[in-house]
Every structure is written in C-alpha cells, then in structure tokens.
Amino acid sequence: MAKSARKTKPTPRKPAKRKPRRVKPRPPRLLGLVWVTAGALSVAVIALVAILMFGPGTRDTSVPRVATVQVPAAPAYPPAQAGVQPPPQVAAVPPQVPPQVSPSVTAPAKNWLLNATPASVAPGQPMIAIVIDDMGLDRSRSERTTGLPAPLTLAYLAYAGNLDAQTGAARAAGHELLVHVPMEPGPGADPGPHALLTSLTPEELDRRIDWNLSQFTRFVGINNHMGSKATADRPSMAAVMSKLRGRGLLFLDSRTSGATVAHAEAERQGIPALQRDVFLDHDPSPIAVRAALDQVEEIARRRGHAIAIGHPKDATIEALAEWLPDVRARGFALVPVSAVALRLVADKERARN
Ligand SMILES: [Zn+2]
C-alpha cells in the first residue's frame, strides 16, 4: 500500500505543475462558478433525498399506510371510517330466501326469513335493533313512529284496528313487523283481549295464539306484551313455541319478568330466539331515554349486538328522531330483529361445526 501510494503521488504532481501555468489566468472565476454549481447541486440533491425520505410525498403515504390499515382492520367499528362507509358494507345477512319457493315446499323453519327486512352489516360490525311495542292502538303516535328512519322493528297488537293499512305502511317505510301477543301479567294489570292466560285449556290457548297470528300478515315472529306470569309458565310457553315452530316464526322475549322461561323454551324447541337487552322508556323522560340509548350502544359494542324495546311515547319518539340519523356514523348497523336472529343462527351453526 505504501508503494502504490508513492507511485501515484509523482504522477499527479507533474500535471499539477503544467496546469497552473495555463489555468492560472482564468481560475478565479471558473473555480467560483464550479463551486457555486457544485454547491447548488448538492443542496438540490440533499433536498431531494430529504423529501423522498421524510417528506409528505407519495412514497410516505403509500408504504406505511398499508401497514397501518392492516393493524386496526379487525376491530368492529373504526368510528370515523364506519360512518362514511356505504361502499364497504357487506351483506352479512344473506340475501333473503328466494321468494319463488312456494310456501308449502319451504321448510316452515324458514318462513320468518320470507318477511325479513333486508339489512346491510359489515363483518363484525355491532348491530342495534330497535323494537317499538304496543303499535297500532294510538294511531297518531304509531304513525309518527312509522315515520322514523328505518329499519325499526314494529310490534303491533293484534287487537288494534285497521291493521292491514297500518302494517302495510310500516312495511312500505322499510320497517319489520312482529305480532305483539298479549300474555298474562302479574296481578292488577290488564293485557287486553285474546291474551294468553295460564288458566286456559290447551285448546283455547291454541285458538288464541292462532287468532293473534291471523290479524295481519308479513311479520317475522312475535314478542310478548306484558306476560310476567305467562312467560314464567313452562307449559304455556311450550304451547306458544310449538305453534311458532310449526309456522316458521321467530320469538323475541320482551323479558317483562326475571322468571321468564320463554327464551329458554324457544331455544329448546329450536326456533330462532332473541331477548330484549334494554327497555328504552321505563322512565319516559327524555334524559332517561337518552341514557338508555347510550346503554344500548355500550352493549352492542361489547357483545356485537343489542336489542332495545321502546313504546310509541313522545319522549321515545323524540329521542329516536335525534339518535337514529347518525347511529351509522357512530359505527353501528341499525338492523331489524331478523338480522340479529340470522347472526345468532349462523354463530350457532359455526360453533356446532
Ligand atoms: Zn306491550
């Protein structure tokens, strides 16, 4: 290395001696120009490299974003994105059962699907179903309820009047229907006509169930009106669920009593079974209804779905009119109860396999 270093030294010195003579007159300006150009070039290069490495250029956004998106993709509802997401919505609810199939050929177990309102749910998105009970009696509040953003699930009392028109309008507005079947309450309350009482003979019980199921059409199932005594009575609930199974309908337990066996009996008989999580208007003050809606959101976030039951009361209608329009923007799927039933059925089948 030392030798080669010595050998190279002499050669550069020779031209160094020749050059200065010729170049000397010009160099000051030329050298200055060279230095300025070189300086400018290096600044430009450094700036370019800096922009490429740290700048907000395309590179920066394209590469790391892929990594960032992959991480939070799994959580159920990224708040900002979920709200603005009409396109990414995927039908978690399978398309409704082919309507061409004739009712006699359709397994009765699927009849509830024929009347289900379509729902769009992204995979893993928390679902909220809002059920309004006692529909049909108070016409003006029932109409105001029907005018709320769809889909709600509206449970009509079979002894209310003009049901074809009322339920037809509800369906046309995009809501799903339940029959709200009166069942025997505790002492002192009146469930109304054609109620299912524990004292009835099996024949009369059957007749009343049939009557309640024949006052209007296109419902997906039933839920109980009152019923704290009847829903705690296993034989009565066995008769009800057997009828629903034969007709291919779902059951929603309103849970008017902690002693209810209705949901358990529905599950035992293998029909789609749901239960209420929150009553929206036990206390029908606007503040209480808003607090109940917060609770519904909390349950849906934690468990993936929540079912709330309210009534056509002013405070409930007003609170829902405020709450419904941006429920999707908060990351939830507003669904009819059939969509919750579909997800639960799918979960069960997955667990079985
Ligand atoms: Zn009711």
Residues whose N, C-alpha, C, O or C-beta is under 5 A from the ligand:
A	BS01	ZN	D133 D134 N224 H225 M226
